[in-house]
Amino acid sequence: MSAAKLILLGLAVISLLVVAAVVFWVKYYAKDFGEEAAKSAQITRADGARFGKTTNVDGCLKKTIDDSANCGTVGFICLADKQTFLQSCAAAAPDFQARCRDMPKGDDVIAHITWEVETCESFGQGMEERCHQLVRRLPSQCARATRPVAQPVP
């Protein structure tokens, strides 16, 4: 058997083992992982809402930005957790509606970016991408919270 055929055979065997491992993980562990993630998000939302009732939106931002420093450079799941905390905290803060009036509205990208930069700078974060990722959704959260609820047509 030639070297090329042996290499292809080896790659095929490795590929099959990888596929088998993925199927095994999905079948036996993915459900638990999803349930655990949902439970964790629920706890984070409750923690955020509880903290939000004791502070204002700036207090929520400060705590979230400070806590996000522990996320590391590749902390996607950690940042998603901090984002969940921030959204529930800000929504529970007594000054949320008033603060929403100061946030950009609509699709004006420049206004949104300017607001992000100014907000992050006010917390000493300047152009720190982690801060921008955290605060980026607050204006759209305000838009959803202040949007009038449609009344059913009789």
Residue frames relative to the residue before (quaternion, step in Angstrom):
aa qw qx qy qz dx dy dz
M 1.0000 0.0000 0.0000 0.0000 0.00 0.00 0.00
S 0.4388 -0.7107 0.4833 0.2622 3.56 -0.89 0.91
A 0.6603 -0.5189 0.3739 0.3936 3.56 -1.29 0.41
A 0.6335 0.5394 -0.3353 0.4419 3.61 0.99 -0.79
K 0.6639 0.4979 -0.3075 0.4655 3.59 0.97 -0.84
L 0.6348 0.5245 -0.3253 0.4648 3.58 1.05 -0.75
I 0.6414 0.5128 -0.3202 0.4723 3.57 1.00 -0.81
L 0.6614 0.4987 -0.3072 0.4685 3.60 0.90 -0.88
L 0.6400 0.5167 -0.3187 0.4710 3.57 0.99 -0.81
G 0.6463 0.5188 -0.3066 0.4682 3.58 0.98 -0.86
L 0.6565 0.5020 -0.3020 0.4752 3.58 0.96 -0.87
A 0.6374 0.5216 -0.3264 0.4638 3.59 1.00 -0.78
V 0.6559 0.5023 -0.3109 0.4700 3.60 0.93 -0.85
I 0.6530 0.5040 -0.3105 0.4725 3.60 0.93 -0.87
S 0.6408 0.5265 -0.3225 0.4563 3.58 0.97 -0.84
L 0.6539 0.5077 -0.3080 0.4688 3.58 0.94 -0.84
L 0.6496 0.5118 -0.3177 0.4639 3.58 0.99 -0.80
V 0.6407 0.5155 -0.3205 0.4702 3.58 1.00 -0.80
V 0.6541 0.5020 -0.3103 0.4731 3.59 0.92 -0.90
A 0.6491 0.5116 -0.3158 0.4660 3.59 0.93 -0.84
A 0.6512 0.5095 -0.3191 0.4633 3.61 0.95 -0.80
V 0.6504 0.5061 -0.3162 0.4700 3.60 0.96 -0.83
V 0.6516 0.5051 -0.3167 0.4690 3.59 0.89 -0.88
F 0.6383 0.5238 -0.3202 0.4644 3.58 0.95 -0.86
W 0.6720 0.4962 -0.3030 0.4587 3.62 0.85 -0.96
V 0.6630 0.5008 -0.3144 0.4591 3.59 0.87 -0.92
K 0.6836 0.5082 -0.2950 0.4330 3.56 0.87 -0.93
Y 0.8180 0.3065 -0.1300 0.4690 3.58 0.87 -0.93
Y 0.8148 0.2972 -0.1359 0.4788 3.62 1.06 -0.56
A 0.5586 0.6448 -0.3985 0.3368 3.62 1.05 -0.57
K 0.6311 0.5358 -0.3416 0.4450 3.60 0.96 -0.80
D 0.6606 0.4981 -0.3040 0.4724 3.58 0.92 -0.90
F 0.6321 0.5351 -0.3274 0.4549 3.57 1.00 -0.83
G 0.6713 0.4978 -0.2941 0.4638 3.60 0.91 -0.89
E 0.6555 0.5005 -0.3061 0.4754 3.57 0.97 -0.84
E 0.6506 0.5135 -0.3089 0.4665 3.56 0.99 -0.83
A 0.6515 0.5071 -0.3116 0.4705 3.60 0.97 -0.82
A 0.6517 0.5068 -0.3162 0.4674 3.60 0.97 -0.82
K 0.6466 0.5090 -0.3153 0.4727 3.58 0.98 -0.83
S 0.6461 0.5204 -0.3118 0.4632 3.58 0.98 -0.84
A 0.6545 0.5048 -0.3104 0.4696 3.60 0.96 -0.85
Q 0.6322 0.5295 -0.3298 0.4596 3.58 1.02 -0.77
I 0.6497 0.5008 -0.3081 0.4818 3.60 0.98 -0.83
T 0.6498 0.5197 -0.3115 0.4589 3.59 0.97 -0.88
R 0.6413 0.5146 -0.3241 0.4678 3.60 0.97 -0.83
A 0.6607 0.5023 -0.3062 0.4662 3.58 0.94 -0.86
D 0.6404 0.5157 -0.3175 0.4723 3.59 0.99 -0.83
G 0.6559 0.5176 -0.3045 0.4574 3.57 0.96 -0.86
A 0.6671 0.4961 -0.2971 0.4696 3.57 0.90 -0.91
R 0.6410 0.5217 -0.3214 0.4621 3.57 1.00 -0.82
F 0.6799 0.4690 -0.2896 0.4835 3.60 0.91 -0.89
G 0.6340 0.5637 -0.3273 0.4161 3.59 0.98 -0.81
K 0.6355 0.5357 -0.3285 0.4487 3.57 1.09 -0.65
T 0.7122 0.4472 -0.2474 0.4813 3.60 1.22 -0.42
T 0.7623 0.2991 -0.1530 0.5532 3.59 1.26 -0.09
N 0.4736 -0.6166 0.5118 0.3656 3.57 -1.24 -0.42
V 0.7402 -0.3956 0.2725 0.4704 3.59 -1.27 0.02
D 0.6359 0.5223 -0.3382 0.4565 3.61 0.99 -0.76
G 0.6258 0.5287 -0.3342 0.4660 3.59 1.05 -0.71
C 0.6271 0.5210 -0.3217 0.4815 3.58 1.07 -0.77
L 0.6587 0.5092 -0.3062 0.4616 3.56 0.92 -0.95
K 0.6659 0.5131 -0.3124 0.4423 3.59 0.83 -0.96
K 0.6752 0.4888 -0.3040 0.4613 3.58 0.83 -0.96
T 0.6760 0.4975 -0.3019 0.4520 3.58 0.88 -0.91
I 0.6616 0.4965 -0.3095 0.4691 3.59 0.91 -0.88
D 0.6517 0.5060 -0.3160 0.4683 3.59 0.95 -0.86
D 0.6892 0.4832 -0.2848 0.4586 3.59 0.88 -0.93
S 0.6308 0.5600 -0.3422 0.4139 3.60 1.08 -0.66
A 0.5046 0.6482 -0.4294 0.3752 3.60 1.21 -0.26
N 0.6541 0.5140 -0.3061 0.4629 3.58 1.20 -0.49
C 0.5208 0.6746 -0.4013 0.3357 3.60 1.25 -0.11
G 0.4015 -0.7148 0.4894 0.2971 3.62 1.10 -0.40
T 0.6886 -0.5076 0.3365 0.3937 3.55 -1.28 -0.08
V 0.7698 0.2440 -0.1523 0.5698 3.60 1.12 -0.52
G 0.3263 0.7869 -0.4621 0.2465 3.55 0.90 0.95
F 0.0119 -0.8466 0.5321 -0.0079 3.58 0.75 1.03
I 0.6919 0.4612 -0.2872 0.4754 3.59 0.81 -0.94
C 0.6272 0.5292 -0.3284 0.4676 3.57 1.02 -0.79
L 0.6733 0.4861 -0.2996 0.4697 3.61 0.90 -0.89
A 0.6180 0.5261 -0.3448 0.4716 3.60 1.04 -0.70
D 0.6292 0.5237 -0.3208 0.4763 3.57 1.05 -0.76
K 0.6642 0.4903 -0.2998 0.4780 3.60 0.93 -0.88
Q 0.6209 0.5381 -0.3341 0.4618 3.59 1.05 -0.76
T 0.6385 0.5202 -0.3149 0.4718 3.58 0.98 -0.85
F 0.6387 0.5177 -0.3172 0.4727 3.57 0.98 -0.88
L 0.6744 0.5106 -0.2997 0.4412 3.59 0.83 -1.01
Q 0.6729 0.5034 -0.3130 0.4425 3.59 0.84 -0.91
S 0.7003 0.4383 -0.2873 0.4848 3.61 0.87 -0.84
C 0.6174 0.5412 -0.3411 0.4579 3.59 1.07 -0.69
A 0.6830 0.4875 -0.2893 0.4606 3.59 0.79 -1.02
A 0.6574 0.5170 -0.3161 0.4479 3.60 0.92 -0.86
A 0.7053 0.4485 -0.2626 0.4820 3.60 1.09 -0.64
A 0.5250 0.6485 -0.4103 0.3682 3.59 1.21 -0.36
P 0.5581 -0.6494 0.4023 0.3239 3.60 -0.91 0.88
D 0.7406 0.4114 -0.2356 0.4762 3.61 1.06 -0.63
F 0.2984 0.8011 -0.4855 0.1829 3.61 1.24 0.22
Q 0.6909 0.4756 -0.2987 0.4552 3.60 0.74 -0.98
A 0.6564 0.4991 -0.3151 0.4699 3.59 0.94 -0.85
R 0.6601 0.5093 -0.3049 0.4604 3.57 0.97 -0.84
C 0.5980 0.5791 -0.3568 0.4240 3.58 1.09 -0.67
R 0.6041 0.5718 -0.3647 0.4184 3.60 1.06 -0.62
D 0.6872 0.4779 -0.2726 0.4744 3.59 1.19 -0.55
M 0.6051 0.5725 -0.3554 0.4240 3.59 1.24 -0.18
P 0.5852 -0.5918 0.4138 0.3690 3.59 -1.13 0.59
K 0.2171 -0.7704 0.5907 0.1021 3.51 -1.16 0.70
G 0.7830 0.3555 -0.2415 0.4496 3.53 -1.24 0.39
D 0.6973 -0.4939 0.3641 0.3706 3.52 -1.33 -0.44
D 0.3689 0.7348 -0.4952 0.2807 3.62 1.17 0.38
V 0.2933 -0.8051 0.4946 0.1457 3.56 -0.02 1.36
I 0.6453 0.5272 -0.3275 0.4454 3.59 0.92 -0.87
A 0.6466 0.5131 -0.3190 0.4657 3.60 0.95 -0.85
H 0.6577 0.5074 -0.3133 0.4603 3.59 0.97 -0.83
I 0.6705 0.4890 -0.3021 0.4691 3.59 0.88 -0.90
T 0.6325 0.5270 -0.3283 0.4631 3.58 0.97 -0.85
W 0.6565 0.5059 -0.3089 0.4665 3.59 0.92 -0.90
E 0.6314 0.5339 -0.3294 0.4558 3.60 0.96 -0.86
V 0.6800 0.4908 -0.2920 0.4598 3.57 0.81 -1.04
E 0.6753 0.4918 -0.3015 0.4595 3.59 0.85 -0.94
T 0.6447 0.5160 -0.3210 0.4637 3.58 0.98 -0.82
C 0.6889 0.4675 -0.2900 0.4720 3.58 0.83 -0.94
E 0.6269 0.5278 -0.3399 0.4613 3.60 1.02 -0.72
S 0.6454 0.5352 -0.3310 0.4330 3.59 0.99 -0.76
F 0.7121 0.3760 -0.2419 0.5413 3.59 1.26 -0.32
G 0.5813 -0.6277 0.3521 0.3797 3.56 1.26 0.42
Q 0.5368 0.6544 -0.3835 0.3694 3.59 1.22 0.37
G 0.2154 -0.8273 0.4986 0.1434 3.60 1.23 -0.32
M 0.8145 -0.2064 0.1914 0.5073 3.55 -0.64 -1.15
E 0.2942 0.7625 -0.5199 0.2484 3.61 1.17 0.46
E 0.4364 -0.7465 0.4418 0.2392 3.57 -0.45 1.25
R 0.6023 0.5736 -0.3665 0.4169 3.60 1.00 -0.75
C 0.6438 0.5125 -0.3218 0.4683 3.60 0.96 -0.84
H 0.6629 0.5094 -0.3116 0.4517 3.59 0.89 -0.91
Q 0.6362 0.5222 -0.3330 0.4600 3.58 1.00 -0.76
L 0.6725 0.5087 -0.2993 0.4465 3.57 1.01 -0.76
V 0.7675 0.3930 -0.2132 0.4594 3.60 0.80 -0.98
R 0.4721 0.7377 -0.4054 0.2616 3.58 1.21 -0.45
R 0.7460 0.4331 -0.2376 0.4467 3.62 0.93 -0.77
L 0.4728 0.7041 -0.4414 0.2930 3.60 1.17 -0.25
P 0.6529 0.5027 -0.3566 0.4403 3.68 0.82 -0.73
S 0.6742 0.4668 -0.3156 0.4774 3.62 0.92 -0.75
Q 0.5910 0.5410 -0.3675 0.4722 3.59 1.14 -0.56
C 0.6344 0.5147 -0.3236 0.4774 3.59 1.02 -0.78
A 0.6428 0.5291 -0.3288 0.4459 3.57 0.92 -0.87
R 0.6647 0.4863 -0.3037 0.4791 3.60 0.97 -0.81
A 0.6866 0.5041 -0.2861 0.4388 3.58 0.95 -0.87
T 0.7496 0.3865 -0.2147 0.4926 3.58 1.06 -0.69
R 0.4676 0.6708 -0.4458 0.3642 3.59 1.27 -0.04
P 0.4556 -0.6844 0.4797 0.3065 3.61 -0.78 0.90
V 0.4494 -0.6792 0.5157 0.2660 3.53 -1.07 0.81
A 0.4303 -0.7025 0.5051 0.2573 3.57 -0.83 1.00
Q 0.3289 -0.7349 0.5639 0.1836 3.52 -0.96 0.92
P 0.5027 -0.6516 0.4620 0.3305 3.60 -0.95 0.80
V 0.4508 -0.6697 0.5239 0.2717 3.52 -1.11 0.76
P 0.4265 -0.7256 0.4708 0.2643 3.64 -0.74 1.00
